[in-house]
Each structure stands twice: as C-alpha cells, then as structure tokens.
C-alpha cells in the first residue's frame, strides 16, 4: 500500500510473515509490528486499522495485491546461515525477479533480475544502478525449484530472518489452454528519440520500471490510478513521495505491450516487471460486465457505487438533453481530468478541465466512480443514466492506436472476431464509423447520424476483423496518418451478450438472444439501401417492461422519450411490440442490434 496524496512510507504485508508485520520498500529499517496496520487477510481482500500511513482521513491510497500462484508469484521466508546455500521455492518456474529484505534488523532490499548477470544486484530502496556482487546470488542463476544465495549480509547473515518475493517470467500456465503468460520480467533500450515499444504479447495493467545502468527511481504505473493514452500516474517504491502525474504519451499501454517516450539517454538500459490486464476468462453473466444505473446530479463531488465491477468504459446520458458522453480507461482515463467523446457529434475528444471532468473511472473491485463538481455530467437536479462496461474476452474490448494512412491491421484482445466495431478519431472532428458483421466489411454505418449505410467500407475496414486484429483501410475516418483513434469492439457471448440482426415483421417480434432472464440493454439501428434510422437504446435501469419503456437516441440530443411501448420483456432476449414504428420493426426491414443480458 502507498499514500497517493501525501508523502508516506510504503507498507508491505504478506501472509508468509503474517498480518500486522510491516516493511517498507523505501526504507533500510527492520520489520515493525503495526497493530493498526493491515490487521487481517480475507478471501476477498484485507482489513486495515487506523495506521496513519495507510488510513489517514481524506487521504487517497493505492494497493497492489499479489496472490501466491504457480508461474506468477511466490513468497519465501528463511533464516540466514552465512554460507553459500540454496532456498527452495514453489514458483513452478524460473524466477524472473527476486526481491529480498532482511526483517529482523536493518538492511537494504536486494534485487535479482534475469536481465542482469547473476553476479549483479540492484537495491529497491535506492536509485542506484546495478552493482556487481558475486556473493549475493553465489554467481548462480535460479532454477524452477531453488534460488541460490552467497555470503552477503544483505541476503544471508547467519541467524537473520528474511523474506523473498519471487516473480515469474513468461512461464505460461494461464487461460483455458494453459499457454498464456501473465507476467514478464525483461529489459529494453530506447531509440535516439528516447522512445521504445515493448512487446509482451498482452496488454499490461501494471509496470515497474528502473534504469539498470544509471541512477533513477523505480517507477510503478497501473491502470487503476492512470495508465492511458493521455495520462499516467507514477509512484516510486524507493521514495516516500506523493504520486506524480503527467499528460501526454509518455507511458502508454498497447494491446500487445507498452510504449515509452521521453525516457532519457539512449545509453540507458531499463528493466521491468509487467503484469497482464484481466480478466482472462470469458464472462458467464451479464452483470459481471455490464451495469446500467440512473442517478440525479448533485452539482458537487459525489460517488456512484454498487456497479459490481471496476468499469473500463462509461456512456453517460443526460436524459433531458440526450447529450451522451463516452469515456474509457484506456484512451482517456485521468485521475483528475477525464476526457470525453460525444456520441451525437463528430467533435474531437474533449479534454476536460478540473471544472468539467465529470466522471472519473477510479473503480474498485465492487465498482465505484467519482463525480466531480461543476460538470456537465453532474448538473444539480439533472437526471442521468449511466451504462458501465467491463472489458472481457469475447464480450468487449477497447483499442487505441495511431493512424498510418496505409492499409494495416491493429491488434486487439477480444479473443474472437468483433461483430460490432465503433471507431472515433480522438484528435480532430470526424464521424463515428461503425462496422457490423451482418453488413460485412464493404459497408459502414455512422453512430452520430441516422444515415443509411455507406458503401465506402473497403477504404474504412479493408477486410473483416479476425480474432486477433482489426483491419483498416486508408480512410481518414479510421486511419489518418498521425491521427489518434479509439475502437470499441463487441461480440456475442452465450448467455451474456448478442450482436446480431433481424428482419422486421410489423407485428410482435421476439428476438431470441439465447438469454434466460431477458435483456438489460438493447441497441437497435435500421439499415438498408437509402434507409435511415436512429440508434435507439433501452435499458433495465429506466425500465424494459410490459408497459411504456423509455428510450434515448445515441445520435441525437433529443430528450428521452418516455411514453412509448416499443420494446418489451422476453426471457430469451427482447420483444418488439406491434406498436413499434418502422425505425424498429417495419415489415421486411433490416436491423442490427446489440443486447446484453
């Protein structure tokens, strides 16, 4: 744990040493007993007391929680002997990094990293470069069952007690196949412009960086505090300093790794630990990945709770003006100044200031977000509906990329071929092109318009997406050179979501989505040659019932319509009533939809 808003020591607790036993990554000192620190470990988290450095009133904090799990992380405690020896571990893989701290007395943190020689070590509580010390690891590389210690007092004083944290490297062991990695320990150098692209094969949620051959802080970035295309928040394990932050492309996650720029002298070598973003399992319930909520604006700082998960994307609509905003953790998350796109306009991303930043996706495991004062998303007395989405395999993904102007593919982590893609250029005014599998890659729709499909799809999509990439043409709508873009990708997950199409009947029309308790979210758009149609949205928070059902239009600023009965309940999906207009249920009309259980 670490205080973000003020200068506090770090606080590390683990089950191997037991609750209340506190060590600090930024200190040389021995372990202390803090009765009001972390008081217990729980199956769902942990309990804390009133210890000032982790629980001062109104201060803000972060916690990074690691589970002992083969091929990911292990903890070992031992007593030193003063002689060369090996220590057994249960990592089930060769450690990529080992951090050791003496607990009974003072002593520096000793760090082994696979990118260094086995005669070298680093010190977690200082800014020092790697040093040579053959007596640290006994000049021996660790194995999948043991790590070696020399006679250095930092790791093996006779009678002293130690704790060792072991991190795996590209050991596989995860996903349904058991072949996917969740943690990598590597190194890189930057180019002549101080930039680098690091390929991991996955998108990270956590990165620890340190220059191994120069003086520098150890820096941690994570996607809860801000690790996005426009902003990053930074804490350093070697200092007590408050959280620092910056805007711009400095530390940026990608679908396959992360990018850095302005990182200094190209002669520096950087080591890292990177941990994969989850979840990795395909969801089995709609409530684990989608939540609709209604609220009334307060005009002052407030919190939305009970979402059920940490949201990755929010679409928020003012129900009186139907002015809709989209913000997401990947493209525009900021701890203080979230950025927004408007669904009804082709405007560039809105770089909000502190007076209008709106909703900050600082989610917890059970789901909460912050509402700021003076925001268009929090006008006192205004009525809002919020749609919260979580990224998950097969269901939903968010991808950010920079255009090249040439045909190309962009990687994603949806795990299946997207059936619905919504793209927006962030840095300038462009329409929102939409791909729907039922239309094919030769056509596209426009989210901010009721227009019929456009036949210029080959310049937009180039070809159909796959389970690992989306394919882009040369159109400026999706791929202008140096343009910055965000793509929202959806697909069908049995019992959770359904992307599809239907043909209108002009009478009662049941759309079977394979659900068991009906849809909680329905998006419908009519298509066809020269056929216009708005983007209608219904949700269970405002009511999908047998009577009137309120709807909003994503492409319009018109107020919510409350006096119509166009969509009704149906356990397997949703039912379109016989009173629905041609925009939803014309006899022989064709429609695309997204439904979420």
C-alpha positions, 0 to 999 in steps of 0.5 A, a space after each residue: 500500500 502507498 499514500 497517493 496524496 501525501 508523502 508516506 512510507 510504503 507498507 508491505 504485508 504478506 501472509 508468509 510473515 503474517 498480518 500486522 508485520 510491516 516493511 517498507 520498500 523505501 526504507 533500510 529499517 527492520 520489520 515493525 509490528 503495526 497493530 493498526 496496520 493491515 490487521 487481517 487477510 480475507 478471501 476477498 481482500 484485507 482489513 486495515 486499522 487506523 495506521 496513519 500511513 495507510 488510513 489517514 482521513 481524506 487521504 487517497 491510497 493505492 494497493 497492489 495485491 499479489 496472490 501466491 500462484 504457480 508461474 506468477 508469484 511466490 513468497 519465501 521466508 528463511 533464516 540466514 546461515 552465512 554460507 553459500 546455500 540454496 532456498 527452495 521455492 514453489 514458483 513452478 518456474 524460473 524466477 524472473 525477479 527476486 526481491 529480498 529484505 532482511 526483517 529482523 534488523 536493518 538492511 537494504 532490499 536486494 534485487 535479482 533480475 534475469 536481465 542482469 548477470 547473476 553476479 549483479 544486484 540492484 537495491 529497491 530502496 535506492 536509485 542506484 544502478 546495478 552493482 556487481 556482487 558475486 556473493 549475493 546470488 553465489 554467481 548462480 542463476 535460479 532454477 524452477 525449484 531453488 534460488 541460490 544465495 552467497 555470503 552477503 549480509 544483505 541476503 544471508 547473515 547467519 541467524 537473520 530472518 528474511 523474506 523473498 518475493 519471487 516473480 515469474 517470467 513468461 512461464 505460461 500456465 494461464 487461460 483455458 489452454 494453459 499457454 498464456 503468460 501473465 507476467 514478464 520480467 525483461 529489459 529494453 533500450 530506447 531509440 535516439 528519440 528516447 522512445 521504445 515499444 515493448 512487446 509482451 504479447 498482452 496488454 499490461 495493467 501494471 509496470 515497474 520500471 528502473 534504469 539498470 545502468 544509471 541512477 533513477 527511481 523505480 517507477 510503478 504505473 497501473 491502470 487503476 490510478 492512470 495508465 492511458 493514452 493521455 495520462 499516467 500516474 507514477 509512484 516510486 517504491 524507493 521514495 516516500 513521495 506523493 504520486 506524480 502525474 503527467 499528460 501526454 504519451 509518455 507511458 502508454 499501454 498497447 494491446 500487445 505491450 507498452 510504449 515509452 517516450 521521453 525516457 532519457 539517454 539512449 545509453 540507458 538500459 531499463 528493466 521491468 516487471 509487467 503484469 497482464 490486464 484481466 480478466 482472462 476468462 470469458 464472462 458467464 453473466 451479464 452483470 459481471 460486465 455490464 451495469 446500467 444505473 440512473 442517478 440525479 446530479 448533485 452539482 458537487 463531488 459525489 460517488 456512484 457505487 454498487 456497479 459490481 465491477 471496476 468499469 473500463 468504459 462509461 456512456 453517460 446520458 443526460 436524459 433531458 438533453 440526450 447529450 451522451 458522453 463516452 469515456 474509457 480507461 484506456 484512451 482517456 482515463 485521468 485521475 483528475 481530468 477525464 476526457 470525453 467523446 460525444 456520441 451525437 457529434 463528430 467533435 474531437 475528444 474533449 479534454 476536460 478541465 478540473 471544472 468539467 471532468 465529470 466522471 472519473 473511472 477510479 473503480 474498485 473491485 465492487 465498482 465505484 466512480 467519482 463525480 466531480 463538481 461543476 460538470 456537465 455530467 453532474 448538473 444539480 437536479 439533472 437526471 442521468 443514466 449511466 451504462 458501465 462496461 467491463 472489458 472481457 474476452 469475447 464480450 468487449 474490448 477497447 483499442 487505441 492506436 495511431 493512424 498510418 494512412 496505409 492499409 494495416 491491421 491493429 491488434 486487439 484482445 477480444 479473443 474472437 472476431 468483433 461483430 460490432 466495431 465503433 471507431 472515433 478519431 480522438 484528435 480532430 472532428 470526424 464521424 463515428 464509423 461503425 462496422 457490423 458483421 451482418 453488413 460485412 466489411 464493404 459497408 459502414 454505418 455512422 453512430 452520430 447520424 441516422 444515415 443509411 449505410 455507406 458503401 465506402 467500407 473497403 477504404 474504412 475496414 479493408 477486410 473483416 476483423 479476425 480474432 486477433 486484429 482489426 483491419 483498416 483501410 486508408 480512410 481518414 475516418 479510421 486511419 489518418 496518418 498521425 491521427 489518434 483513434 479509439 475502437 470499441 469492439 463487441 461480440 456475442 457471448 452465450 448467455 451474456 451478450 448478442 450482436 446480431 440482426 433481424 428482419 422486421 415483421 410489423 407485428 410482435 417480434 421476439 428476438 431470441 438472444 439465447 438469454 434466460 432472464 431477458 435483456 438489460 440493454 438493447 441497441 437497435 439501428 435500421 439499415 438498408 439501401 437509402 434507409 435511415 434510422 436512429 440508434 435507439 437504446 433501452 435499458 433495465 435501469 429506466 425500465 424494459 417492461 410490459 408497459 411504456 419503456 423509455 428510450 434515448 437516441 445515441 445520435 441525437 440530443 433529443 430528450 428521452 422519450 418516455 411514453 412509448 411501448 416499443 420494446 418489451 420483456 422476453 426471457 430469451 432476449 427482447 420483444 418488439 411490440 406491434 406498436 413499434 414504428 418502422 425505425 424498429 420493426 417495419 415489415 421486411 426491414 433490416 436491423 442490427 442490434 446489440 443486447 446484453 443480458 
